[in-house]
Amino acid sequence: MGSGLFLYGPICPQRLRRPADIGAVDVESELEATWRALRASQASGFDPTGYPEDLDDVEELIESGKERWERGWPPYEEWPGLAPAAPGSGPDAAEVHRQVLIYILRAREGPGGYLALVRAGRPADIPAVMAWDAEAPHEFLSALLRSWEDRFGARVVGFEGATIHVSVARPPATVADASLVAMEHMLLGDDNHPPGDLNFADYAESLVGERHWFFWWD
């Protein structure tokens, strides 16, 4: 099956992935493992014994770290699981895909993009099988996109250098559900959603009804 999308930036044929590699990824287990690793890092990072004895203002540094973490960390003491699937009603995924594509193209300055045909069984597989030249975790990203495709009607719209744009036909409708989605975005590990460097509550709220998600790797 061929899939069309717009592209800015190169591809790397030697990095092609197989669709079977995507299906082998356990998305929830991978996300939970990352979440637990970050929790462990949080605990050790706020331990005064972990800092050099001659470091000035250790207490101020620790308090600053706590404040940043509390602002940028999901409000869950235990692993809450994946965000629930959004209701099935809503605009057609293909129409939302078209609208997001038009928005991106109109907002872009400079030369237009171009179309590519990718042999992919479903839109979510495109990043892994197209040899996208970015530092993204290709198999895991496509596996997570498959999950978002099933739960939210998400589709890959296109690529702009190391940025991937995704349309969302059924975005989260409540802040509670959007908070779980925001956590999944953060745990993906891209440079657009670093733990502690974004206001998590504000970001989660911004996802309510949002039909355009994007992620980038430096």
PyMOL CGO cylinders between C-alpha atoms (Angstrom):
from pymol import cmd
from pymol.cgo import CYLINDER

trace = [
    CYLINDER, 0.00, 0.00, 0.00, 1.35, 3.45, -0.84, 0.3, 1, 1, 1, 1, 1, 1,
    CYLINDER, 1.35, 3.45, -0.84, 1.01, 6.41, 1.50, 0.3, 1, 1, 1, 1, 1, 1,
    CYLINDER, 1.01, 6.41, 1.50, 1.47, 10.04, 0.49, 0.3, 1, 1, 1, 1, 1, 1,
    CYLINDER, 1.47, 10.04, 0.49, 2.96, 12.75, 2.66, 0.3, 1, 1, 1, 1, 1, 1,
    CYLINDER, 2.96, 12.75, 2.66, 4.93, 15.96, 2.36, 0.3, 1, 1, 1, 1, 1, 1,
    CYLINDER, 4.93, 15.96, 2.36, 8.60, 16.12, 3.26, 0.3, 1, 1, 1, 1, 1, 1,
    CYLINDER, 8.60, 16.12, 3.26, 11.30, 18.64, 4.03, 0.3, 1, 1, 1, 1, 1, 1,
    CYLINDER, 11.30, 18.64, 4.03, 14.70, 17.06, 4.53, 0.3, 1, 1, 1, 1, 1, 1,
    CYLINDER, 14.70, 17.06, 4.53, 16.59, 13.93, 3.50, 0.3, 1, 1, 1, 1, 1, 1,
    CYLINDER, 16.59, 13.93, 3.50, 15.90, 10.24, 3.91, 0.3, 1, 1, 1, 1, 1, 1,
    CYLINDER, 15.90, 10.24, 3.91, 18.47, 7.54, 4.60, 0.3, 1, 1, 1, 1, 1, 1,
    CYLINDER, 18.47, 7.54, 4.60, 17.76, 4.28, 2.70, 0.3, 1, 1, 1, 1, 1, 1,
    CYLINDER, 17.76, 4.28, 2.70, 20.20, 2.22, 4.78, 0.3, 1, 1, 1, 1, 1, 1,
    CYLINDER, 20.20, 2.22, 4.78, 18.05, 2.80, 7.87, 0.3, 1, 1, 1, 1, 1, 1,
    CYLINDER, 18.05, 2.80, 7.87, 14.88, 1.12, 6.58, 0.3, 1, 1, 1, 1, 1, 1,
    CYLINDER, 14.88, 1.12, 6.58, 12.94, -0.80, 9.24, 0.3, 1, 1, 1, 1, 1, 1,
    CYLINDER, 12.94, -0.80, 9.24, 10.64, -3.78, 8.89, 0.3, 1, 1, 1, 1, 1, 1,
    CYLINDER, 10.64, -3.78, 8.89, 6.95, -3.57, 9.88, 0.3, 1, 1, 1, 1, 1, 1,
    CYLINDER, 6.95, -3.57, 9.88, 7.43, -6.77, 11.91, 0.3, 1, 1, 1, 1, 1, 1,
    CYLINDER, 7.43, -6.77, 11.91, 9.82, -4.87, 14.20, 0.3, 1, 1, 1, 1, 1, 1,
    CYLINDER, 9.82, -4.87, 14.20, 7.05, -2.39, 14.99, 0.3, 1, 1, 1, 1, 1, 1,
    CYLINDER, 7.05, -2.39, 14.99, 4.58, -5.08, 16.00, 0.3, 1, 1, 1, 1, 1, 1,
    CYLINDER, 4.58, -5.08, 16.00, 7.10, -6.55, 18.45, 0.3, 1, 1, 1, 1, 1, 1,
    CYLINDER, 7.10, -6.55, 18.45, 7.11, -3.38, 20.58, 0.3, 1, 1, 1, 1, 1, 1,
    CYLINDER, 7.11, -3.38, 20.58, 5.03, -3.45, 23.78, 0.3, 1, 1, 1, 1, 1, 1,
    CYLINDER, 5.03, -3.45, 23.78, 4.10, 0.23, 23.94, 0.3, 1, 1, 1, 1, 1, 1,
    CYLINDER, 4.10, 0.23, 23.94, 2.71, 0.36, 27.46, 0.3, 1, 1, 1, 1, 1, 1,
    CYLINDER, 2.71, 0.36, 27.46, 5.59, -1.63, 28.94, 0.3, 1, 1, 1, 1, 1, 1,
    CYLINDER, 5.59, -1.63, 28.94, 8.12, 0.66, 27.25, 0.3, 1, 1, 1, 1, 1, 1,
    CYLINDER, 8.12, 0.66, 27.25, 6.35, 3.80, 28.47, 0.3, 1, 1, 1, 1, 1, 1,
    CYLINDER, 6.35, 3.80, 28.47, 6.02, 2.47, 32.01, 0.3, 1, 1, 1, 1, 1, 1,
    CYLINDER, 6.02, 2.47, 32.01, 9.71, 1.53, 32.11, 0.3, 1, 1, 1, 1, 1, 1,
    CYLINDER, 9.71, 1.53, 32.11, 10.65, 5.06, 31.05, 0.3, 1, 1, 1, 1, 1, 1,
    CYLINDER, 10.65, 5.06, 31.05, 8.28, 6.54, 33.64, 0.3, 1, 1, 1, 1, 1, 1,
    CYLINDER, 8.28, 6.54, 33.64, 9.81, 4.45, 36.43, 0.3, 1, 1, 1, 1, 1, 1,
    CYLINDER, 9.81, 4.45, 36.43, 13.33, 5.35, 35.34, 0.3, 1, 1, 1, 1, 1, 1,
    CYLINDER, 13.33, 5.35, 35.34, 12.44, 9.05, 35.48, 0.3, 1, 1, 1, 1, 1, 1,
    CYLINDER, 12.44, 9.05, 35.48, 10.91, 8.61, 38.93, 0.3, 1, 1, 1, 1, 1, 1,
    CYLINDER, 10.91, 8.61, 38.93, 14.12, 6.97, 40.11, 0.3, 1, 1, 1, 1, 1, 1,
    CYLINDER, 14.12, 6.97, 40.11, 16.16, 9.79, 38.61, 0.3, 1, 1, 1, 1, 1, 1,
    CYLINDER, 16.16, 9.79, 38.61, 13.95, 12.30, 40.40, 0.3, 1, 1, 1, 1, 1, 1,
    CYLINDER, 13.95, 12.30, 40.40, 14.54, 10.59, 43.75, 0.3, 1, 1, 1, 1, 1, 1,
    CYLINDER, 14.54, 10.59, 43.75, 18.32, 10.40, 43.37, 0.3, 1, 1, 1, 1, 1, 1,
    CYLINDER, 18.32, 10.40, 43.37, 18.57, 13.90, 41.93, 0.3, 1, 1, 1, 1, 1, 1,
    CYLINDER, 18.57, 13.90, 41.93, 17.11, 15.47, 45.05, 0.3, 1, 1, 1, 1, 1, 1,
    CYLINDER, 17.11, 15.47, 45.05, 19.46, 13.64, 47.43, 0.3, 1, 1, 1, 1, 1, 1,
    CYLINDER, 19.46, 13.64, 47.43, 21.98, 16.15, 48.87, 0.3, 1, 1, 1, 1, 1, 1,
    CYLINDER, 21.98, 16.15, 48.87, 24.61, 13.41, 49.17, 0.3, 1, 1, 1, 1, 1, 1,
    CYLINDER, 24.61, 13.41, 49.17, 24.63, 13.17, 45.39, 0.3, 1, 1, 1, 1, 1, 1,
    CYLINDER, 24.63, 13.17, 45.39, 26.17, 16.62, 44.98, 0.3, 1, 1, 1, 1, 1, 1,
    CYLINDER, 26.17, 16.62, 44.98, 29.88, 17.54, 45.40, 0.3, 1, 1, 1, 1, 1, 1,
    CYLINDER, 29.88, 17.54, 45.40, 30.70, 18.83, 48.88, 0.3, 1, 1, 1, 1, 1, 1,
    CYLINDER, 30.70, 18.83, 48.88, 32.32, 22.01, 47.52, 0.3, 1, 1, 1, 1, 1, 1,
    CYLINDER, 32.32, 22.01, 47.52, 29.33, 22.96, 45.36, 0.3, 1, 1, 1, 1, 1, 1,
    CYLINDER, 29.33, 22.96, 45.36, 27.86, 26.32, 46.40, 0.3, 1, 1, 1, 1, 1, 1,
    CYLINDER, 27.86, 26.32, 46.40, 24.15, 26.74, 47.14, 0.3, 1, 1, 1, 1, 1, 1,
    CYLINDER, 24.15, 26.74, 47.14, 23.33, 23.04, 47.11, 0.3, 1, 1, 1, 1, 1, 1,
    CYLINDER, 23.33, 23.04, 47.11, 20.02, 23.58, 48.91, 0.3, 1, 1, 1, 1, 1, 1,
    CYLINDER, 20.02, 23.58, 48.91, 19.00, 26.26, 46.41, 0.3, 1, 1, 1, 1, 1, 1,
    CYLINDER, 19.00, 26.26, 46.41, 19.91, 23.98, 43.53, 0.3, 1, 1, 1, 1, 1, 1,
    CYLINDER, 19.91, 23.98, 43.53, 17.88, 21.11, 45.00, 0.3, 1, 1, 1, 1, 1, 1,
    CYLINDER, 17.88, 21.11, 45.00, 14.86, 23.34, 45.62, 0.3, 1, 1, 1, 1, 1, 1,
    CYLINDER, 14.86, 23.34, 45.62, 15.07, 24.66, 42.08, 0.3, 1, 1, 1, 1, 1, 1,
    CYLINDER, 15.07, 24.66, 42.08, 15.18, 21.10, 40.77, 0.3, 1, 1, 1, 1, 1, 1,
    CYLINDER, 15.18, 21.10, 40.77, 12.16, 20.12, 42.86, 0.3, 1, 1, 1, 1, 1, 1,
    CYLINDER, 12.16, 20.12, 42.86, 10.20, 23.12, 41.64, 0.3, 1, 1, 1, 1, 1, 1,
    CYLINDER, 10.20, 23.12, 41.64, 10.99, 22.41, 37.99, 0.3, 1, 1, 1, 1, 1, 1,
    CYLINDER, 10.99, 22.41, 37.99, 10.11, 18.75, 38.43, 0.3, 1, 1, 1, 1, 1, 1,
    CYLINDER, 10.11, 18.75, 38.43, 6.82, 19.43, 40.18, 0.3, 1, 1, 1, 1, 1, 1,
    CYLINDER, 6.82, 19.43, 40.18, 5.87, 21.89, 37.44, 0.3, 1, 1, 1, 1, 1, 1,
    CYLINDER, 5.87, 21.89, 37.44, 6.90, 19.54, 34.66, 0.3, 1, 1, 1, 1, 1, 1,
    CYLINDER, 6.90, 19.54, 34.66, 5.97, 16.11, 35.99, 0.3, 1, 1, 1, 1, 1, 1,
    CYLINDER, 5.97, 16.11, 35.99, 2.60, 14.32, 35.56, 0.3, 1, 1, 1, 1, 1, 1,
    CYLINDER, 2.60, 14.32, 35.56, 0.56, 14.28, 38.79, 0.3, 1, 1, 1, 1, 1, 1,
    CYLINDER, 0.56, 14.28, 38.79, 0.66, 10.50, 39.32, 0.3, 1, 1, 1, 1, 1, 1,
    CYLINDER, 0.66, 10.50, 39.32, 2.26, 8.68, 42.23, 0.3, 1, 1, 1, 1, 1, 1,
    CYLINDER, 2.26, 8.68, 42.23, 1.70, 5.31, 40.55, 0.3, 1, 1, 1, 1, 1, 1,
    CYLINDER, 1.70, 5.31, 40.55, 1.74, 4.29, 36.90, 0.3, 1, 1, 1, 1, 1, 1,
    CYLINDER, 1.74, 4.29, 36.90, -1.76, 5.25, 35.62, 0.3, 1, 1, 1, 1, 1, 1,
    CYLINDER, -1.76, 5.25, 35.62, -1.72, 3.28, 32.37, 0.3, 1, 1, 1, 1, 1, 1,
    CYLINDER, -1.72, 3.28, 32.37, -2.39, 4.55, 28.88, 0.3, 1, 1, 1, 1, 1, 1,
    CYLINDER, -2.39, 4.55, 28.88, -4.92, 7.24, 28.07, 0.3, 1, 1, 1, 1, 1, 1,
    CYLINDER, -4.92, 7.24, 28.07, -8.34, 5.81, 27.22, 0.3, 1, 1, 1, 1, 1, 1,
    CYLINDER, -8.34, 5.81, 27.22, -9.54, 5.77, 23.63, 0.3, 1, 1, 1, 1, 1, 1,
    CYLINDER, -9.54, 5.77, 23.63, -11.53, 8.84, 22.62, 0.3, 1, 1, 1, 1, 1, 1,
    CYLINDER, -11.53, 8.84, 22.62, -15.19, 8.37, 21.61, 0.3, 1, 1, 1, 1, 1, 1,
    CYLINDER, -15.19, 8.37, 21.61, -15.70, 7.09, 18.08, 0.3, 1, 1, 1, 1, 1, 1,
    CYLINDER, -15.70, 7.09, 18.08, -17.78, 10.03, 16.91, 0.3, 1, 1, 1, 1, 1, 1,
    CYLINDER, -17.78, 10.03, 16.91, -16.18, 13.03, 15.25, 0.3, 1, 1, 1, 1, 1, 1,
    CYLINDER, -16.18, 13.03, 15.25, -14.80, 14.18, 11.90, 0.3, 1, 1, 1, 1, 1, 1,
    CYLINDER, -14.80, 14.18, 11.90, -13.43, 11.67, 9.44, 0.3, 1, 1, 1, 1, 1, 1,
    CYLINDER, -13.43, 11.67, 9.44, -9.71, 11.02, 10.02, 0.3, 1, 1, 1, 1, 1, 1,
    CYLINDER, -9.71, 11.02, 10.02, -8.93, 11.66, 6.35, 0.3, 1, 1, 1, 1, 1, 1,
    CYLINDER, -8.93, 11.66, 6.35, -10.64, 15.06, 6.49, 0.3, 1, 1, 1, 1, 1, 1,
    CYLINDER, -10.64, 15.06, 6.49, -8.78, 16.07, 9.65, 0.3, 1, 1, 1, 1, 1, 1,
    CYLINDER, -8.78, 16.07, 9.65, -5.54, 14.92, 8.01, 0.3, 1, 1, 1, 1, 1, 1,
    CYLINDER, -5.54, 14.92, 8.01, -6.31, 17.18, 5.02, 0.3, 1, 1, 1, 1, 1, 1,
    CYLINDER, -6.31, 17.18, 5.02, -7.11, 20.17, 7.24, 0.3, 1, 1, 1, 1, 1, 1,
    CYLINDER, -7.11, 20.17, 7.24, -3.91, 19.82, 9.27, 0.3, 1, 1, 1, 1, 1, 1,
    CYLINDER, -3.91, 19.82, 9.27, -1.84, 19.45, 6.11, 0.3, 1, 1, 1, 1, 1, 1,
    CYLINDER, -1.84, 19.45, 6.11, -3.34, 22.64, 4.67, 0.3, 1, 1, 1, 1, 1, 1,
    CYLINDER, -3.34, 22.64, 4.67, -2.68, 24.49, 7.92, 0.3, 1, 1, 1, 1, 1, 1,
    CYLINDER, -2.68, 24.49, 7.92, 0.98, 23.43, 7.98, 0.3, 1, 1, 1, 1, 1, 1,
    CYLINDER, 0.98, 23.43, 7.98, 1.58, 24.33, 4.35, 0.3, 1, 1, 1, 1, 1, 1,
    CYLINDER, 1.58, 24.33, 4.35, -0.04, 27.76, 4.76, 0.3, 1, 1, 1, 1, 1, 1,
    CYLINDER, -0.04, 27.76, 4.76, 1.95, 28.47, 7.92, 0.3, 1, 1, 1, 1, 1, 1,
    CYLINDER, 1.95, 28.47, 7.92, 5.28, 27.47, 6.42, 0.3, 1, 1, 1, 1, 1, 1,
    CYLINDER, 5.28, 27.47, 6.42, 7.64, 30.14, 5.09, 0.3, 1, 1, 1, 1, 1, 1,
    CYLINDER, 7.64, 30.14, 5.09, 9.96, 29.43, 2.19, 0.3, 1, 1, 1, 1, 1, 1,
    CYLINDER, 9.96, 29.43, 2.19, 9.82, 26.68, -0.45, 0.3, 1, 1, 1, 1, 1, 1,
    CYLINDER, 9.82, 26.68, -0.45, 6.93, 24.26, -0.45, 0.3, 1, 1, 1, 1, 1, 1,
    CYLINDER, 6.93, 24.26, -0.45, 7.26, 20.58, 0.32, 0.3, 1, 1, 1, 1, 1, 1,
    CYLINDER, 7.26, 20.58, 0.32, 6.95, 17.59, -1.91, 0.3, 1, 1, 1, 1, 1, 1,
    CYLINDER, 6.95, 17.59, -1.91, 5.08, 14.33, -1.90, 0.3, 1, 1, 1, 1, 1, 1,
    CYLINDER, 5.08, 14.33, -1.90, 6.53, 10.88, -1.29, 0.3, 1, 1, 1, 1, 1, 1,
    CYLINDER, 6.53, 10.88, -1.29, 5.02, 7.44, -1.67, 0.3, 1, 1, 1, 1, 1, 1,
    CYLINDER, 5.02, 7.44, -1.67, 5.88, 5.08, 1.18, 0.3, 1, 1, 1, 1, 1, 1,
    CYLINDER, 5.88, 5.08, 1.18, 5.15, 1.37, 1.10, 0.3, 1, 1, 1, 1, 1, 1,
    CYLINDER, 5.15, 1.37, 1.10, 3.48, 1.15, 4.51, 0.3, 1, 1, 1, 1, 1, 1,
    CYLINDER, 3.48, 1.15, 4.51, 0.53, -0.95, 5.64, 0.3, 1, 1, 1, 1, 1, 1,
    CYLINDER, 0.53, -0.95, 5.64, -0.79, 1.87, 7.82, 0.3, 1, 1, 1, 1, 1, 1,
    CYLINDER, -0.79, 1.87, 7.82, 0.11, 5.54, 8.33, 0.3, 1, 1, 1, 1, 1, 1,
    CYLINDER, 0.11, 5.54, 8.33, 1.71, 4.87, 11.72, 0.3, 1, 1, 1, 1, 1, 1,
    CYLINDER, 1.71, 4.87, 11.72, 4.40, 2.72, 10.11, 0.3, 1, 1, 1, 1, 1, 1,
    CYLINDER, 4.40, 2.72, 10.11, 5.72, 5.52, 7.90, 0.3, 1, 1, 1, 1, 1, 1,
    CYLINDER, 5.72, 5.52, 7.90, 8.49, 6.84, 10.24, 0.3, 1, 1, 1, 1, 1, 1,
    CYLINDER, 8.49, 6.84, 10.24, 9.98, 3.37, 10.66, 0.3, 1, 1, 1, 1, 1, 1,
    CYLINDER, 9.98, 3.37, 10.66, 9.79, 2.11, 7.07, 0.3, 1, 1, 1, 1, 1, 1,
    CYLINDER, 9.79, 2.11, 7.07, 10.61, 5.34, 5.19, 0.3, 1, 1, 1, 1, 1, 1,
    CYLINDER, 10.61, 5.34, 5.19, 14.14, 5.74, 6.61, 0.3, 1, 1, 1, 1, 1, 1,
    CYLINDER, 14.14, 5.74, 6.61, 13.41, 9.13, 8.16, 0.3, 1, 1, 1, 1, 1, 1,
    CYLINDER, 13.41, 9.13, 8.16, 16.72, 10.83, 8.94, 0.3, 1, 1, 1, 1, 1, 1,
    CYLINDER, 16.72, 10.83, 8.94, 16.08, 11.88, 12.56, 0.3, 1, 1, 1, 1, 1, 1,
    CYLINDER, 16.08, 11.88, 12.56, 17.27, 10.73, 15.98, 0.3, 1, 1, 1, 1, 1, 1,
    CYLINDER, 17.27, 10.73, 15.98, 13.81, 9.40, 16.82, 0.3, 1, 1, 1, 1, 1, 1,
    CYLINDER, 13.81, 9.40, 16.82, 13.29, 5.86, 18.18, 0.3, 1, 1, 1, 1, 1, 1,
    CYLINDER, 13.29, 5.86, 18.18, 11.82, 4.68, 14.88, 0.3, 1, 1, 1, 1, 1, 1,
    CYLINDER, 11.82, 4.68, 14.88, 10.23, 1.33, 15.83, 0.3, 1, 1, 1, 1, 1, 1,
    CYLINDER, 10.23, 1.33, 15.83, 8.93, 2.62, 19.15, 0.3, 1, 1, 1, 1, 1, 1,
    CYLINDER, 8.93, 2.62, 19.15, 7.61, 5.82, 17.56, 0.3, 1, 1, 1, 1, 1, 1,
    CYLINDER, 7.61, 5.82, 17.56, 5.70, 3.88, 14.92, 0.3, 1, 1, 1, 1, 1, 1,
    CYLINDER, 5.70, 3.88, 14.92, 4.38, 1.45, 17.55, 0.3, 1, 1, 1, 1, 1, 1,
    CYLINDER, 4.38, 1.45, 17.55, 3.13, 4.38, 19.64, 0.3, 1, 1, 1, 1, 1, 1,
    CYLINDER, 3.13, 4.38, 19.64, 1.63, 5.99, 16.54, 0.3, 1, 1, 1, 1, 1, 1,
    CYLINDER, 1.63, 5.99, 16.54, -0.23, 2.73, 15.87, 0.3, 1, 1, 1, 1, 1, 1,
    CYLINDER, -0.23, 2.73, 15.87, -1.66, 2.95, 19.37, 0.3, 1, 1, 1, 1, 1, 1,
    CYLINDER, -1.66, 2.95, 19.37, -2.64, 6.59, 18.88, 0.3, 1, 1, 1, 1, 1, 1,
    CYLINDER, -2.64, 6.59, 18.88, -4.12, 5.70, 15.51, 0.3, 1, 1, 1, 1, 1, 1,
    CYLINDER, -4.12, 5.70, 15.51, -6.37, 3.14, 17.22, 0.3, 1, 1, 1, 1, 1, 1,
    CYLINDER, -6.37, 3.14, 17.22, -7.27, 5.29, 20.22, 0.3, 1, 1, 1, 1, 1, 1,
    CYLINDER, -7.27, 5.29, 20.22, -7.45, 8.79, 18.71, 0.3, 1, 1, 1, 1, 1, 1,
    CYLINDER, -7.45, 8.79, 18.71, -7.60, 8.45, 14.93, 0.3, 1, 1, 1, 1, 1, 1,
    CYLINDER, -7.60, 8.45, 14.93, -4.07, 9.84, 14.63, 0.3, 1, 1, 1, 1, 1, 1,
    CYLINDER, -4.07, 9.84, 14.63, -2.32, 9.93, 11.25, 0.3, 1, 1, 1, 1, 1, 1,
    CYLINDER, -2.32, 9.93, 11.25, 1.14, 10.96, 10.15, 0.3, 1, 1, 1, 1, 1, 1,
    CYLINDER, 1.14, 10.96, 10.15, 0.78, 14.13, 8.09, 0.3, 1, 1, 1, 1, 1, 1,
    CYLINDER, 0.78, 14.13, 8.09, 4.39, 14.79, 7.15, 0.3, 1, 1, 1, 1, 1, 1,
    CYLINDER, 4.39, 14.79, 7.15, 7.93, 15.60, 8.14, 0.3, 1, 1, 1, 1, 1, 1,
    CYLINDER, 7.93, 15.60, 8.14, 9.83, 18.86, 8.35, 0.3, 1, 1, 1, 1, 1, 1,
    CYLINDER, 9.83, 18.86, 8.35, 13.48, 18.09, 8.98, 0.3, 1, 1, 1, 1, 1, 1,
    CYLINDER, 13.48, 18.09, 8.98, 13.54, 16.35, 12.37, 0.3, 1, 1, 1, 1, 1, 1,
    CYLINDER, 13.54, 16.35, 12.37, 9.90, 17.27, 13.12, 0.3, 1, 1, 1, 1, 1, 1,
    CYLINDER, 9.90, 17.27, 13.12, 6.96, 14.94, 12.58, 0.3, 1, 1, 1, 1, 1, 1,
    CYLINDER, 6.96, 14.94, 12.58, 3.43, 16.33, 12.27, 0.3, 1, 1, 1, 1, 1, 1,
    CYLINDER, 3.43, 16.33, 12.27, 0.43, 14.22, 13.27, 0.3, 1, 1, 1, 1, 1, 1,
    CYLINDER, 0.43, 14.22, 13.27, -3.29, 14.85, 12.73, 0.3, 1, 1, 1, 1, 1, 1,
    CYLINDER, -3.29, 14.85, 12.73, -5.73, 13.70, 15.41, 0.3, 1, 1, 1, 1, 1, 1,
    CYLINDER, -5.73, 13.70, 15.41, -9.35, 13.00, 14.50, 0.3, 1, 1, 1, 1, 1, 1,
    CYLINDER, -9.35, 13.00, 14.50, -10.49, 12.24, 18.07, 0.3, 1, 1, 1, 1, 1, 1,
    CYLINDER, -10.49, 12.24, 18.07, -8.33, 14.23, 20.52, 0.3, 1, 1, 1, 1, 1, 1,
    CYLINDER, -8.33, 14.23, 20.52, -8.88, 13.98, 24.29, 0.3, 1, 1, 1, 1, 1, 1,
    CYLINDER, -8.88, 13.98, 24.29, -12.00, 15.84, 25.37, 0.3, 1, 1, 1, 1, 1, 1,
    CYLINDER, -12.00, 15.84, 25.37, -11.25, 16.27, 29.08, 0.3, 1, 1, 1, 1, 1, 1,
    CYLINDER, -11.25, 16.27, 29.08, -8.27, 17.57, 31.04, 0.3, 1, 1, 1, 1, 1, 1,
    CYLINDER, -8.27, 17.57, 31.04, -8.01, 14.23, 32.86, 0.3, 1, 1, 1, 1, 1, 1,
    CYLINDER, -8.01, 14.23, 32.86, -7.64, 12.30, 29.61, 0.3, 1, 1, 1, 1, 1, 1,
    CYLINDER, -7.64, 12.30, 29.61, -5.41, 14.99, 28.10, 0.3, 1, 1, 1, 1, 1, 1,
    CYLINDER, -5.41, 14.99, 28.10, -3.09, 14.69, 31.11, 0.3, 1, 1, 1, 1, 1, 1,
    CYLINDER, -3.09, 14.69, 31.11, -2.55, 11.01, 30.32, 0.3, 1, 1, 1, 1, 1, 1,
    CYLINDER, -2.55, 11.01, 30.32, -1.93, 11.83, 26.66, 0.3, 1, 1, 1, 1, 1, 1,
    CYLINDER, -1.93, 11.83, 26.66, 0.53, 14.55, 27.66, 0.3, 1, 1, 1, 1, 1, 1,
    CYLINDER, 0.53, 14.55, 27.66, 2.39, 12.01, 29.77, 0.3, 1, 1, 1, 1, 1, 1,
    CYLINDER, 2.39, 12.01, 29.77, 2.71, 9.71, 26.74, 0.3, 1, 1, 1, 1, 1, 1,
    CYLINDER, 2.71, 9.71, 26.74, 4.05, 12.62, 24.71, 0.3, 1, 1, 1, 1, 1, 1,
    CYLINDER, 4.05, 12.62, 24.71, 6.63, 13.36, 27.39, 0.3, 1, 1, 1, 1, 1, 1,
    CYLINDER, 6.63, 13.36, 27.39, 7.69, 9.73, 27.71, 0.3, 1, 1, 1, 1, 1, 1,
    CYLINDER, 7.69, 9.73, 27.71, 8.29, 9.50, 23.96, 0.3, 1, 1, 1, 1, 1, 1,
    CYLINDER, 8.29, 9.50, 23.96, 11.56, 11.29, 24.68, 0.3, 1, 1, 1, 1, 1, 1,
    CYLINDER, 11.56, 11.29, 24.68, 11.54, 13.93, 21.96, 0.3, 1, 1, 1, 1, 1, 1,
    CYLINDER, 11.54, 13.93, 21.96, 13.13, 17.35, 22.48, 0.3, 1, 1, 1, 1, 1, 1,
    CYLINDER, 13.13, 17.35, 22.48, 9.80, 19.15, 22.36, 0.3, 1, 1, 1, 1, 1, 1,
    CYLINDER, 9.80, 19.15, 22.36, 8.52, 17.67, 25.65, 0.3, 1, 1, 1, 1, 1, 1,
    CYLINDER, 8.52, 17.67, 25.65, 11.47, 17.30, 28.06, 0.3, 1, 1, 1, 1, 1, 1,
    CYLINDER, 11.47, 17.30, 28.06, 10.52, 16.38, 31.67, 0.3, 1, 1, 1, 1, 1, 1,
    CYLINDER, 10.52, 16.38, 31.67, 10.93, 19.37, 33.96, 0.3, 1, 1, 1, 1, 1, 1,
    CYLINDER, 10.93, 19.37, 33.96, 11.29, 21.86, 31.12, 0.3, 1, 1, 1, 1, 1, 1,
    CYLINDER, 11.29, 21.86, 31.12, 7.63, 22.42, 30.34, 0.3, 1, 1, 1, 1, 1, 1,
    CYLINDER, 7.63, 22.42, 30.34, 4.62, 23.33, 32.43, 0.3, 1, 1, 1, 1, 1, 1,
    CYLINDER, 4.62, 23.33, 32.43, 2.91, 19.97, 32.38, 0.3, 1, 1, 1, 1, 1, 1,
    CYLINDER, 2.91, 19.97, 32.38, -0.53, 21.18, 33.49, 0.3, 1, 1, 1, 1, 1, 1,
    CYLINDER, -0.53, 21.18, 33.49, -0.59, 23.90, 30.84, 0.3, 1, 1, 1, 1, 1, 1,
    CYLINDER, -0.59, 23.90, 30.84, 0.57, 21.52, 28.15, 0.3, 1, 1, 1, 1, 1, 1,
    CYLINDER, 0.57, 21.52, 28.15, -2.03, 18.90, 29.09, 0.3, 1, 1, 1, 1, 1, 1,
    CYLINDER, -2.03, 18.90, 29.09, -4.78, 21.52, 28.96, 0.3, 1, 1, 1, 1, 1, 1,
    CYLINDER, -4.78, 21.52, 28.96, -3.60, 22.62, 25.51, 0.3, 1, 1, 1, 1, 1, 1,
    CYLINDER, -3.60, 22.62, 25.51, -4.22, 19.10, 24.16, 0.3, 1, 1, 1, 1, 1, 1,
    CYLINDER, -4.22, 19.10, 24.16, -7.97, 19.17, 24.89, 0.3, 1, 1, 1, 1, 1, 1,
    CYLINDER, -7.97, 19.17, 24.89, -9.57, 19.17, 21.46, 0.3, 1, 1, 1, 1, 1, 1,
    CYLINDER, -9.57, 19.17, 21.46, -6.19, 19.75, 19.74, 0.3, 1, 1, 1, 1, 1, 1,
    CYLINDER, -6.19, 19.75, 19.74, -6.05, 18.05, 16.33, 0.3, 1, 1, 1, 1, 1, 1,
    CYLINDER, -6.05, 18.05, 16.33, -2.41, 18.80, 15.47, 0.3, 1, 1, 1, 1, 1, 1,
    CYLINDER, -2.41, 18.80, 15.47, 0.41, 17.16, 17.46, 0.3, 1, 1, 1, 1, 1, 1,
    CYLINDER, 0.41, 17.16, 17.46, 4.08, 17.53, 16.56, 0.3, 1, 1, 1, 1, 1, 1,
    CYLINDER, 4.08, 17.53, 16.56, 7.35, 16.15, 17.88, 0.3, 1, 1, 1, 1, 1, 1,
    CYLINDER, 7.35, 16.15, 17.88, 10.98, 16.92, 17.08, 0.3, 1, 1, 1, 1, 1, 1,
    CYLINDER, 10.98, 16.92, 17.08, 14.43, 15.55, 17.83, 0.3, 1, 1, 1, 1, 1, 1,
    CYLINDER, 14.43, 15.55, 17.83, 17.43, 17.87, 17.97, 0.3, 1, 1, 1, 1, 1, 1,
]
cmd.load_cgo(trace, "trace")
